[in-house]
Amino acid sequence: CRVVVTPSPWALKLETWLRFTKLNYTNVSNELKFGSAKGQIPFIELNGRQIADSSFIIENLKSTFDVNIDRNLSEQETAIE
């Protein structure tokens, strides 16, 4: 489907998070033919290391770049997440 950014919900989650944080990134489309060394999609390469799993990627990027889009949420709003 050429209209949808990606058919993978996890890749869409990661790309949406990246856009929201305004971190610079380059999206390399491989038509879902290649995964990480673990065979997972999405994955990123950061400082020569492959990182897979959207949740793990986001947590890693949060700590590496000190980005927290949830900073202004109340405890109740954070719990809803």
Secondary structure, 3 states (H helix, E strand, C coil): CCCCCCCCHHHHHHHHHHHHHCCCCCCCCCCCCCCCCCCCCCEEEECCEEEECHHHHHHHHHHHHCCCCCCCCCHHHHHHC
